[in-house]
Amino acid sequence: MSNAINALTRSLNVFHLAGSACNNCDIEILDALTPKYDLERFGITLVGSIRHADVLLMSGIFNRKAAIRAQELIAQAPKPYLVIAIGGCPATGLMWRDSYNWERPPGDFVKIDAFVPGCPPKPEAMISAVVKVIEGLRSGELVPGCLHTSDTVAGDPALETAGGS
Amino acid sequence: MTKRTIVPIGPYHALQEEPEFFKLHVEGEKVVHLDIELGYNHRGIEKLSESKTFEETVFLVERICGICSTSHPLACVQAAEDAGDIPVPERALFIRSMVGELERIHSHLLWLGLAGHFLGFNTIWMWAWRFREDVLNILELITGNRNHYGMMKPGGVRRDIKHTDLPAIASLSEGLKDPIKMFRDAVVQDPLIHARTKGVGILTREMAIAYGALGPTARASNYAIDVRRDHPHAAYDKVDWDVVTCENGDVFDKAVVRILEMFESIRIIEQCIEQLKKIGGPVDSDPKFVAAGEGIGHYEAPRGEVFHYIRSDGSNRPIRHKVRAPSFMNVPTNRETVIGATVADATIILAAVDPCYCCTERMAVAVDSSSGERMLDARDLIRLSCEKTDRLVADSGLQGPSLPIER
């Protein structure tokens, strides 16, 4: 396990990337950080800028306007990072697939490492996802999607030294 | 003259959870102009609603906003009931009011916590969200889910409340009183909160009326408007409660109105519990169809009046569904309150109306201000170009280049 991946199993800086969400997943994410569930015990904390992020939590569909901005934003995230899709919307699009403002599932423009289904998922489900992701990273079963070699830029030395698969 | 600069905030920023874009035009520290750009959250719900049956529509409008996930369905089913003259059993009315008031408490606690966070009082944030969990526990007990309750349907509610659950609900809501008293004292007595919020972001009564402000934003400006009293629905005319108003319309008063409203909500919930002990019977009139006609539904959401309009042609789907959420009226008042404030105060002033952008999203079309013509993006240009090709083919019979590929 490279140092960069090892760092991903420690205290995680979470950036909260809400698309065209209904707010509920976003609130449940904050719920997971506040006293009842208190993920901050484990050093998991929200950060204000994607440049400080280890984990991107995506919620909601990304409509025609938001999808463009989200892609620009994700390009600024420091590698390696993890992407966790919170709720049913980023996974399948649910009922919004028929909408005229539906662009495409976020899985088309970013590799998602974990899906937490539910509408909205409970904070317990999110905690379980974080635990599974960290276990996957430790055992080497999970390689962060941003490091997959198949569609990374050829010959980018920064990515190769970061320890991809 | 001081140089005017633009401070962009957003669309993805730490200030609010939803994507929206503020442009603060500042001269030094002072905000002189404000632009708000929306559209990141538009999902086309009104159009989608026309493809859903009346029962499915309720689940759709529930997902307009995760915080008002009782207000929108309730206004929607009331519109459908108004259109089709559908009766609602009395027991269902009390259950509706009860879930609605629980939602109000959770929404106000949520706002209080976020406001504390913006002012730098993270303790208030953590405490408010800790007691919000108690409200969510009651909602989970009643509806089976912490958010997105799925309770409303045309003609009643989907789930009855068991008699055996009522004492537990009563004791849980009794337990909310002390924490809310704690918040009241913390806000009303804290000199630092006074210094940060009193006299900040004042919305006068005249301006509240001129902008058509709603809910706590209007009531803090001494404009006593409340749909629960003005157009009684659910069980609000059968219980005893008061409309809370304040005098000054600053951020402090907006906080105080919300805190005092939570006490009123608990009063309503207690009376609903007493009534539910007495009133039996079904909770659903089980309508088979919605007759042709038009209907409107109001509900006083935590942020103000939410309005739904439904037109039915007698089939099982609405042929027109119109939604107006309270933030649509409240967000423009920011222009009145933010201008003249410092950048440091802008944060809390923008948050003080409790804006909900996913409720209020509209499709935005850029219009050239000089010619009044619609401006086009790349997608529109490609579409226009394709249409011209099609027109040429139709008019002249010209064929495009033929490729040796079997279709």
Chai-1 contact restraints between the chains, C-beta under 6 A:
chainA,res_idxA,chainB,res_idxB,connection_type,confidence,min_distance_angstrom,max_distance_angstrom,comment,restraint_id
A,A18,B,E17,contact,1.0,0.0,6.0,A-B,restraint_1
A,A18,B,E18,contact,1.0,0.0,6.0,A-B,restraint_2
A,S20,B,N41,contact,1.0,0.0,6.0,A-B,restraint_3
A,S20,B,R43,contact,1.0,0.0,6.0,A-B,restraint_4
A,C22,B,R63,contact,1.0,0.0,6.0,A-B,restraint_5
A,C22,B,C65,contact,1.0,0.0,6.0,A-B,restraint_6
A,C22,B,G66,contact,1.0,0.0,6.0,A-B,restraint_7
A,C22,B,C358,contact,1.0,0.0,6.0,A-B,restraint_8
A,N23,B,C65,contact,1.0,0.0,6.0,A-B,restraint_9
A,N23,B,G66,contact,1.0,0.0,6.0,A-B,restraint_10
A,N23,B,I67,contact,1.0,0.0,6.0,A-B,restraint_11
A,N23,B,C358,contact,1.0,0.0,6.0,A-B,restraint_12
A,N24,B,G66,contact,1.0,0.0,6.0,A-B,restraint_13
A,N24,B,N147,contact,1.0,0.0,6.0,A-B,restraint_14
A,D26,B,E17,contact,1.0,0.0,6.0,A-B,restraint_15
A,T34,B,M126,contact,1.0,0.0,6.0,A-B,restraint_16
A,T34,B,W129,contact,1.0,0.0,6.0,A-B,restraint_17
A,P35,B,M126,contact,1.0,0.0,6.0,A-B,restraint_18
A,P35,B,R130,contact,1.0,0.0,6.0,A-B,restraint_19
A,K36,B,E133,contact,1.0,0.0,6.0,A-B,restraint_20
A,G48,B,A14,contact,1.0,0.0,6.0,A-B,restraint_21
A,N63,B,H42,contact,1.0,0.0,6.0,A-B,restraint_22
A,K65,B,G39,contact,1.0,0.0,6.0,A-B,restraint_23
A,K65,B,Y40,contact,1.0,0.0,6.0,A-B,restraint_24
A,A66,B,P19,contact,1.0,0.0,6.0,A-B,restraint_25
A,A66,B,Y40,contact,1.0,0.0,6.0,A-B,restraint_26
A,R69,B,P11,contact,1.0,0.0,6.0,A-B,restraint_27
A,L73,B,Y12,contact,1.0,0.0,6.0,A-B,restraint_28
A,W96,B,R43,contact,1.0,0.0,6.0,A-B,restraint_29
A,S99,B,R43,contact,1.0,0.0,6.0,A-B,restraint_30
A,S99,B,G44,contact,1.0,0.0,6.0,A-B,restraint_31
A,S99,B,L48,contact,1.0,0.0,6.0,A-B,restraint_32
A,Y100,B,G44,contact,1.0,0.0,6.0,A-B,restraint_33
A,N101,B,H42,contact,1.0,0.0,6.0,A-B,restraint_34
A,N101,B,R43,contact,1.0,0.0,6.0,A-B,restraint_35
A,N101,B,G44,contact,1.0,0.0,6.0,A-B,restraint_36
A,C119,B,H148,contact,1.0,0.0,6.0,A-B,restraint_37
A,P120,B,N147,contact,1.0,0.0,6.0,A-B,restraint_38
